[in-house]
Amino acid sequence: MMKNEQRLTLDEQTMRLVEEKFEYKRRIAAARERELFGIFNEPLADDEKLALKYLYAYMPLNDMADYDGSLFLSHVREALRVRSVVPWGRGIPDSIFFHFVLPYRVNNENIENYRGLLFQEIYPRVQSLSMADAILETNHWCHEKANYIATDARTVSPLTLMRTALGRCGEQSTLAVAALRSIGIPARQVYTPRWAHCDSNHAWVEAWADGTWYFFGACEPEPRLNQGWRSEE
């Protein structure tokens, strides 16, 4: 660990819960011990080991059947690397980082190793900006990559949306959340499952900057946060 580098921490109660869930998942996935848990036999930094245990503790069981540990380790290492590089990385509380930066999936899309690629594309555009302005600029980048089209497909991955350039609000918000997390900004997808006035739904994004959560329409560039399809009074 580098000198003066901050180490990730969880409160005692959360850490006990993570350890319990991790051991439970390990027992359930015993048939894939080598594929999933073999990475813990590699030299791992303390932060890497804790972040991996956190992901394993809370990941869906089907992910443990479909993917190998090397993919999850690559997500962890890239998330930690970005946190050490971006100017806002040290100001993000560990609890926010674990919940809204570290996760490898936004919705039910296929898991892909996208963090490094998105970081390379987006970070040069935002590295000199404030955290809030970086959110706005990242959403402009997303707007350049995706066009809206109604579809019943659920849910293409960020890289698939970039290849096809077509997706509904679910795909666009998935891309926006993934893009923000790739540059170390906490973000989450928000849904209304059904409107009261019609048989439809909608998804948008909330992102965290300097202690405050803001909303915006994914791939809908606006000059400021908390503006878009609805306005904050």
Stockholm file with secondary structure:
# STOCKHOLM 1.0

chainA/1-233         MMKNEQRLTLDEQTMRLVEEKFEYKRRIAAARERELFGIFNEPLADDEKLALKYLYAYMPLNDMADYDGSLFLSHVREALRVRSVVPWGRGIPDSIFFHFVLPYRVNNENIENYRGLLFQEIYPRVQSLSMADAILETNHWCHEKANYIATDARTVSPLTLMRTALGRCGEQSTLAVAALRSIGIPARQVYTPRWAHCDSNHAWVEAWADGTWYFFGACEPEPRLNQGWRSEE
#=GR chainA/1-233 SS CCTTCCCCCCCHHHHHHHHHHHHHHHHHTGGGIIIIIGGGGSCCCHHHHHHHHHHHHHSCHHHHHHCCHHHHHHHHHHHHHHHHHSTTGGGSCHHHHHHHTSCSCSSSCCCCCCHHHHHHHHHHHHTTSCHHHHHHHHHHHHHHHCEECCCCCCCCCHHHHHHHCEECHHHHHHHHHHHHHHTTCCEEEEEESCCSSSSCCEEEEEEEETTEEEEECTTCCCSSSSBSSSCCC
#=GC SS_cons         CCTTCCCCCCCHHHHHHHHHHHHHHHHHTGGGIIIIIGGGGSCCCHHHHHHHHHHHHHSCHHHHHHCCHHHHHHHHHHHHHHHHHSTTGGGSCHHHHHHHTSCSCSSSCCCCCCHHHHHHHHHHHHTTSCHHHHHHHHHHHHHHHCEECCCCCCCCCHHHHHHHCEECHHHHHHHHHHHHHHTTCCEEEEEESCCSSSSCCEEEEEEEETTEEEEECTTCCCSSSSBSSSCCC
//
